[in-house]
Amino acid sequence: MLDQANKEASTTKAAKRQKFVELAESRTVNAIKAIRIIGKLGNKNAYQFDDSDVQKIVRALNREVEALKARMSSTGAKESVEFKLD
């Protein structure tokens, strides 16, 4: 009876791990692509911006990375996403 419960727990753990790996890889690739797209805004021939705009974008992204670290290290609550240049 105990062996069966341990086997099921192990299988569930493996399935959860596989799902985590699958989603983490996919979502991380998507996040990297999104950051690269934001980086394309750096084309001064196509867009008008100043250093304060860049700093605001970088601060917002850094805040989210810090929130990610906090959620991954403990059971943090979901936070809303807000960002405005003005």
Secondary structure, DSSP 8 states (H G I E B T S, - for coil): -HHHHHHHHHHHHHHHHHHHHHHHHHHHHHHHHHHHHHHGGG-TTT----HHHHHHHHHHHHHHHHHHHHHHHS------------
